[in-house]
Amino acid sequence: MLAWFIQWTTQLNQTDHVAFAAVTVLTMATIGVGIAVVAEVLLKRLSAGKPGAPQPHHPPGH
């Protein structure tokens, strides 16, 4: 799967630079979101249940 994607993007770079740029931006954004989600889940699991861990504050009426 990854090899196919690399080959496809390489060919796209040679044929259509604008489409290659769009694919690159979307790929990097997707990777960034994935890293952020993994970090968020890991940090929540590491701090869950620990005494003194910050708890979310929800003001009354919200």
Buried (B, 14 or more C-beta within 10 A) or exposed (E): EEEEEEEEBEEBBEEEEEEBEEBEEEEEEEEEEEEEEEEEEEEEEEEEEEEEEEEEEEEEEE
